Amino acid sequence: MRIQWGIVRVKEKRKAEVIENNEYLYDGVQKKTYETNISLDFCGLEHCLPGHKYGPHVRNDYVIHVVVQGKGVLEYGSRQWMIGRGQMFILFPGDVTSYFADKEDPWYYCWIGFRGDSAPKIVENIGFNAQTPVLALRSTDRIEGLIKKMVSTRELNIEEQLMRSAWLMEILSDMIRNGEQRTESSSQHMFSYSEYAVRYINNHFSEKLRIQQLADHIGISRSYLVKLMKQQTGMSPQEYLIETRMRRASELLSKSNDPIRDIAAECGYEDALAFSKVFKSRFGVNPSEYRAQNSGGNAGNQQEDLNQGRHSAE
């Protein structure tokens, strides 16, 4: 028997995945399209020196900073935000802004500056607006890595320009995707408000400080500030302010010979009588009695203080 060998031809099916793209963003709510022409103006990374400040300055483009380590403060007009690791902040074109590194834990951040017809819509989709220039990030590693790549491609040829543009799109896409879990990350953002309030009170308790003014200064409502402060310190802003003033007053009464009226003024009280009442409510004795019990070698002025205390109690 003769066996014949042959070739069996099997027709293979093509396997392809195709997605169509265009140069427009579509807004399903407003039924509008936006041309996606967006360009990178600059980018960079910096380990800032303690207290380093930039501004006041006005930008012509959108600039987003991503804080990788440390912390600092962003100033937008009369409002301030305490910003730390894992957060990002935006500078809008045409706005006067300043920002500066913390003196003890200066920030290390990276940034991108960009412009284009679709830039406002992209910024809006990330979650930024005039009332919310600070947002939390799930992770800064990927964005930091992409910006390092952008910085390393220094040539202005078309090849590297296209690479930088592609990485810019990746960064912006990651920032938009980050919004899906922004609620879970918002605790870092909330903590920065209360942390800033605590530090502000510690530095300004001797002034005529009003809690509503503090809330306005930070840029949040009074009720929201009360909620955040109680979460962090267990006290309302007013309670924390009084406690800070009383701690300082007790220290001055124990260690100095200053007249009680001067100590009251240094602790934010113009009226020595009001100061005496608050102090007695806190410690159970008036300022003169507290000094007599705790001053040690300051007996020389105790009689004067006792007289002032009796006058204050009348």
LOKEMI-429173 format. One line per field, with one value per residue (C-alpha): residue in one letter; x, y negated, z negated; residue number from 1. Coordinates in nm, 4 decimals. Layout:
type c(A  ...);
east c(X  ...);
north c(Y  ...);
up c(Z  ...);
seq c(NUM  ...);
//
This chain:
type c(M  R  I  Q  W  G  I  V  R  V  K  E  K  R  K  A  E  V  I  E  N  N  E  Y  L  Y  D  G  V  Q  K  K  T  Y  E  T  N  I  S  L  D  F  C  G  L  E  H  C  L  P  G  H  K  Y  G  P  H  V  R  N  D  Y  V  I  H  V  V  V  Q  G  K  G  V  L  E  Y  G  S  R  Q  W  M  I  G  R  G  Q  M  F  I  L  F  P  G  D  V  T  S  Y  F  A  D  K  E  D  P  W  Y  Y  C  W  I  G  F  R  G  D  S  A  P  K  I  V  E  N  I  G  F  N  A  Q  T  P  V  L  A  L  R  S  T  D  R  I  E  G  L  I  K  K  M  V  S  T  R  E  L  N  I  E  E  Q  L  M  R  S  A  W  L  M  E  I  L  S  D  M  I  R  N  G  E  Q  R  T  E  S  S  S  Q  H  M  F  S  Y  S  E  Y  A  V  R  Y  I  N  N  H  F  S  E  K  L  R  I  Q  Q  L  A  D  H  I  G  I  S  R  S  Y  L  V  K  L  M  K  Q  Q  T  G  M  S  P  Q  E  Y  L  I  E  T  R  M  R  R  A  S  E  L  L  S  K  S  N  D  P  I  R  D  I  A  A  E  C  G  Y  E  D  A  L  A  F  S  K  V  F  K  S  R  F  G  V  N  P  S  E  Y  R  A  Q  N  S  G  G  N  A  G  N  Q  Q  E  D  L  N  Q  G  R  H  S  A  E);
east c(0.0000  0.1292  0.0813  0.0632  0.1502  -0.0091  -0.0481  -0.3801  -0.4346  -0.6469  -0.7809  -0.6924  -0.9191  -0.7748  -0.7562  -0.7569  -0.8678  -0.9513  -1.0663  -1.1503  -1.0284  -1.0729  -0.9297  -1.2299  -1.3569  -1.7309  -1.9329  -2.2387  -2.4107  -2.3789  -2.3741  -2.0598  -1.7261  -1.3897  -1.0804  -0.8076  -0.5205  -0.3152  0.0558  0.3222  0.4886  0.7279  0.7796  1.0200  1.1077  1.2516  1.3615  1.2838  1.4907  1.3201  1.0901  1.1507  0.8768  0.7611  0.5364  0.3234  0.3100  0.0584  0.0701  -0.0305  -0.1032  -0.2310  0.0304  -0.0254  0.2173  0.2290  0.3755  0.5870  0.7366  0.7216  0.4700  0.4076  0.1419  -0.0489  -0.1817  -0.4709  -0.5565  -0.6602  -0.7025  -0.4376  -0.4084  -0.1669  -0.0557  0.1406  0.2602  0.0104  -0.1683  -0.1642  -0.2514  -0.3240  -0.2361  -0.4968  -0.3927  -0.4467  -0.4637  -0.2146  -0.0692  0.2163  0.3389  0.6174  0.7865  0.7511  1.0509  1.0832  0.9674  1.0102  0.8340  0.9696  0.7322  0.7111  0.5021  0.3620  0.2557  0.0238  -0.2251  -0.4734  -0.8417  -0.9273  -0.7219  -1.0150  -1.2289  -0.9499  -0.8846  -1.2555  -1.2640  -0.9689  -1.1789  -1.0129  -1.2066  -1.1637  -1.2976  -1.0994  -0.7409  -0.6095  -0.6880  -0.5636  -0.3803  -0.3869  -0.0199  0.2436  0.4940  0.3704  0.3312  0.6734  0.8232  0.6629  0.7817  1.1342  1.1136  0.9949  1.2827  1.5350  1.4265  1.5792  1.5991  1.3537  1.3277  0.9913  1.0600  1.1139  0.8397  0.5940  0.7233  0.6742  0.3259  0.2347  0.3547  0.1585  -0.1573  -0.0801  -0.0387  -0.3627  -0.5467  -0.4138  -0.5283  -0.8801  -0.8890  -0.7711  -1.1039  -1.2809  -1.1421  -1.0974  -1.3533  -1.1411  -0.8326  -1.0006  -0.9032  -0.5533  -0.7082  -0.9342  -0.6472  -0.4461  -0.7194  -0.7304  -0.3513  -0.3230  -0.5902  -0.4006  -0.0745  -0.2432  -0.3973  -0.0626  0.1010  -0.1780  -0.3502  -0.2251  -0.4196  -0.7891  -0.8710  -1.2221  -1.3025  -1.5156  -1.2196  -0.9983  -1.2457  -1.2649  -0.8865  -0.8604  -1.1464  -1.3962  -1.7138  -1.7033  -1.9109  -1.6757  -1.3734  -1.5339  -1.5941  -1.2351  -1.0808  -1.2845  -1.1727  -0.8060  -0.7865  -1.1105  -1.1860  -1.3675  -1.1523  -1.2784  -1.1975  -0.8518  -0.7898  -0.8836  -0.6759  -0.3721  -0.4126  -0.4500  -0.1413  0.0605  -0.0883  -0.0045  0.3523  0.3963  0.2444  0.4829  0.8025  0.7756  0.7116  0.4997  0.1856  -0.1326  -0.2782  0.0259  -0.0068  -0.3754  -0.2859  -0.0168  -0.2729  -0.5264  -0.7404  -0.7796  -0.9885  -0.8014  -1.1328  -1.2478  -0.9085  -0.9326  -1.2772  -1.1680  -0.8494  -1.0377  -1.2866  -0.9935  -0.7698  -1.0070  -0.8134  -0.7629  -0.4314  -0.2899  -0.3605  -0.2129  0.1053  0.1318  0.1061  0.3409  0.5822  0.8509  1.0955  0.8534  0.7208  0.8262  0.5334  0.2773  0.1119  0.0680  -0.0829  -0.3135  -0.4398  -0.5000  -0.6762  -0.9106  -0.9833  -1.0522  -1.2924  -1.5049);
north c(0.0000  -0.3401  -0.6133  -0.9694  -1.2511  -1.5867  -1.9205  -2.0081  -2.3843  -2.5249  -2.8725  -3.0762  -3.3509  -3.6937  -3.8005  -4.1736  -4.4250  -4.7724  -5.0839  -5.4073  -5.7336  -6.0961  -6.4277  -6.5366  -6.4931  -6.4360  -6.5844  -6.3635  -6.6069  -6.9251  -6.7376  -6.9178  -6.8167  -6.9616  -6.9380  -6.7447  -6.9674  -6.9893  -7.0551  -7.0277  -7.3576  -7.2393  -6.9831  -6.9196  -6.7819  -6.9590  -6.8787  -7.2186  -7.3833  -7.4541  -7.7555  -7.7930  -8.0123  -8.0698  -8.3632  -8.5601  -8.4789  -8.4596  -8.1639  -8.1626  -7.7892  -7.5130  -7.3818  -7.0721  -6.9854  -6.6360  -6.6174  -6.3023  -6.3737  -6.6420  -6.9221  -7.2893  -7.5580  -7.6866  -8.0447  -8.1468  -8.5061  -8.5075  -8.1291  -7.8746  -7.4975  -7.2788  -7.0142  -6.6962  -6.3705  -6.2035  -6.5206  -6.7386  -7.1040  -7.3146  -7.6699  -7.8156  -8.0545  -8.4180  -8.3589  -8.5052  -8.2208  -8.1528  -7.8298  -7.7527  -7.4537  -7.3650  -7.4747  -7.1407  -6.8948  -7.0655  -6.9029  -6.7184  -6.7563  -6.7153  -6.9198  -6.9575  -7.2746  -7.2465  -7.4346  -7.3757  -7.4059  -7.0883  -7.1780  -7.3314  -7.0233  -6.7854  -6.9815  -6.9703  -6.5930  -6.5478  -6.7203  -7.0603  -7.3869  -7.7308  -7.6068  -7.2806  -7.3385  -7.0471  -6.6775  -6.3468  -6.0830  -5.7075  -5.6865  -5.9277  -5.6653  -5.6288  -6.0022  -6.0720  -5.8030  -5.9449  -6.2975  -6.1633  -6.0140  -6.3453  -6.5310  -6.2789  -6.3385  -6.6807  -6.6899  -6.9061  -6.6696  -6.5330  -6.1856  -6.3016  -6.5641  -6.2874  -6.0794  -6.3680  -6.4331  -6.0663  -6.0674  -6.3872  -6.2131  -5.9155  -6.1416  -6.3290  -6.0023  -5.8613  -6.1753  -6.1429  -5.7731  -5.8624  -6.0363  -5.7014  -5.6453  -6.0062  -5.9666  -5.6969  -5.9158  -6.2338  -6.1668  -6.2958  -6.6135  -6.6589  -6.6032  -6.8822  -7.1356  -7.0416  -7.0217  -7.3698  -7.5003  -7.3570  -7.5128  -7.8453  -7.8577  -7.7658  -8.0578  -8.3171  -8.2426  -8.5738  -8.7663  -8.8532  -8.5288  -8.4388  -8.0839  -8.2065  -8.4109  -8.1039  -7.8964  -8.1730  -8.1915  -7.8189  -7.8288  -7.5921  -7.6401  -7.6839  -7.3682  -7.1620  -7.2971  -7.2056  -6.8516  -6.8066  -6.9546  -6.7244  -6.4270  -6.5173  -6.6759  -6.5766  -6.9473  -7.2145  -7.5010  -7.7308  -7.4718  -7.4153  -7.7925  -7.8334  -7.5314  -7.6701  -8.0106  -7.8576  -7.6382  -7.9451  -8.1462  -7.8784  -7.8656  -8.2435  -8.2546  -7.9836  -8.1092  -8.4885  -8.7930  -8.9629  -9.1390  -8.9401  -9.2037  -9.1620  -8.7834  -8.8177  -9.0378  -8.7956  -8.5145  -8.7010  -8.8657  -9.2441  -9.2224  -9.0864  -9.0094  -8.7893  -8.6184  -8.5536  -8.3960  -8.1619  -8.0712  -7.9883  -7.7782  -7.5792  -7.5428  -7.5936  -7.8929  -8.2484  -8.3500  -8.5068  -8.1972  -7.9743  -8.1844  -8.1661  -7.7876  -7.7294  -8.0217  -7.9106  -8.1994  -8.4657  -8.5547  -8.9169  -8.9930  -8.7599  -9.0278  -9.2564  -8.9683  -8.8734  -9.2284  -9.2194  -8.8859  -9.0227  -9.3245  -9.0949  -8.8829  -9.1797);
up c(0.0000  0.0894  -0.1701  -0.0530  -0.2901  -0.2456  -0.4217  -0.5788  -0.5710  -0.8518  -0.8040  -1.1138  -1.2415  -1.3017  -1.6636  -1.7137  -1.9745  -1.8530  -2.0289  -1.8569  -1.9995  -1.9040  -2.0011  -2.2053  -2.5589  -2.5855  -2.8719  -2.9071  -3.1429  -2.9387  -2.6056  -2.4951  -2.3503  -2.4417  -2.2274  -2.4083  -2.3141  -2.6304  -2.6640  -2.9298  -3.0149  -3.2847  -3.5593  -3.8421  -4.1862  -4.4895  -4.8451  -4.9981  -5.2688  -5.6045  -5.5732  -5.1985  -5.0503  -4.6938  -4.6162  -4.6195  -4.2505  -3.9658  -3.7260  -3.3610  -3.3591  -3.5858  -3.8286  -4.0445  -4.3257  -4.4769  -4.8288  -4.8645  -5.2084  -5.4757  -5.4991  -5.4338  -5.3970  -5.0941  -5.1027  -4.8791  -4.9640  -5.3309  -5.3441  -5.4396  -5.4115  -5.6051  -5.3532  -5.4160  -5.2649  -5.0342  -4.9288  -4.6179  -4.5645  -4.2590  -4.1575  -3.9227  -3.6454  -3.7362  -4.1139  -4.3608  -4.5697  -4.8096  -4.9619  -5.2041  -5.3626  -5.7292  -5.9362  -6.1156  -5.8490  -5.5083  -5.2190  -4.9200  -4.6269  -4.2525  -4.0125  -3.6622  -3.4835  -3.1849  -2.9686  -2.6881  -2.6000  -2.7904  -3.0995  -3.2965  -3.2362  -3.3335  -3.6531  -3.7342  -3.6823  -3.9159  -4.1812  -4.2153  -4.2377  -4.3934  -4.7281  -4.7178  -4.6007  -4.8120  -4.7594  -4.9018  -4.6965  -4.7481  -4.6476  -4.5236  -4.4035  -4.0466  -3.9844  -4.1340  -3.9091  -3.5952  -3.6731  -3.7277  -3.3774  -3.2379  -3.4034  -3.2699  -2.9072  -2.8551  -2.4759  -2.2825  -1.9877  -1.8809  -2.0212  -2.3777  -2.3534  -2.2689  -2.5618  -2.8039  -2.6670  -2.7123  -3.0727  -3.1389  -3.0180  -3.2444  -3.5460  -3.4824  -3.4218  -3.7508  -3.9346  -3.7929  -3.8816  -4.2314  -4.2885  -4.3067  -4.6576  -4.7673  -5.0423  -5.2065  -5.1884  -5.3102  -5.6728  -5.5942  -5.4525  -5.7546  -5.9950  -5.8320  -5.9151  -6.2834  -6.3045  -6.1594  -6.4028  -6.7006  -6.5870  -6.5152  -6.8644  -7.0216  -6.8406  -6.8795  -7.2121  -7.3576  -7.0928  -7.0804  -6.9037  -6.7872  -6.6782  -6.3873  -6.2640  -6.2911  -6.0877  -5.8250  -5.8196  -5.7486  -5.4969  -5.6637  -5.8673  -6.2450  -6.3028  -6.0845  -6.2709  -6.6051  -6.4799  -6.3584  -6.6733  -6.8964  -6.6905  -6.7354  -7.0828  -7.2558  -7.3007  -7.1036  -6.9668  -7.2457  -7.5133  -7.3650  -7.3535  -7.7210  -7.8229  -7.6354  -7.8007  -8.1466  -8.1045  -8.0136  -8.3001  -8.5568  -8.4245  -8.4519  -8.7993  -8.9179  -8.7548  -8.7275  -8.9424  -8.6753  -8.8019  -8.7505  -8.5189  -8.2897  -8.2953  -8.2094  -7.9098  -7.7951  -7.8020  -7.5887  -7.8580  -7.8611  -8.1763  -8.4824  -8.6541  -8.3667  -8.3684  -8.7434  -8.7112  -8.4295  -8.6164  -8.9374  -8.7413  -8.5979  -8.9080  -9.2003  -9.3369  -9.2137  -9.0503  -9.3701  -9.5754  -9.3034  -9.3011  -9.6792  -9.6641  -9.3705  -9.3294  -9.5758  -9.5785  -9.4570  -9.8012  -9.7594  -9.5297  -9.6835  -9.9017  -9.6008  -9.4041  -9.6923  -9.7026  -9.3288  -9.3694  -9.6349  -9.4170  -9.1182  -9.3202  -9.4290);
seq c(1  2  3  4  5  6  7  8  9  10  11  12  13  14  15  16  17  18  19  20  21  22  23  24  25  26  27  28  29  30  31  32  33  34  35  36  37  38  39  40  41  42  43  44  45  46  47  48  49  50  51  52  53  54  55  56  57  58  59  60  61  62  63  64  65  66  67  68  69  70  71  72  73  74  75  76  77  78  79  80  81  82  83  84  85  86  87  88  89  90  91  92  93  94  95  96  97  98  99  100  101  102  103  104  105  106  107  108  109  110  111  112  113  114  115  116  117  118  119  120  121  122  123  124  125  126  127  128  129  130  131  132  133  134  135  136  137  138  139  140  141  142  143  144  145  146  147  148  149  150  151  152  153  154  155  156  157  158  159  160  161  162  163  164  165  166  167  168  169  170  171  172  173  174  175  176  177  178  179  180  181  182  183  184  185  186  187  188  189  190  191  192  193  194  195  196  197  198  199  200  201  202  203  204  205  206  207  208  209  210  211  212  213  214  215  216  217  218  219  220  221  222  223  224  225  226  227  228  229  230  231  232  233  234  235  236  237  238  239  240  241  242  243  244  245  246  247  248  249  250  251  252  253  254  255  256  257  258  259  260  261  262  263  264  265  266  267  268  269  270  271  272  273  274  275  276  277  278  279  280  281  282  283  284  285  286  287  288  289  290  291  292  293  294  295  296  297  298  299  300  301  302  303  304  305  306  307  308  309  310  311  312  313  314);
//
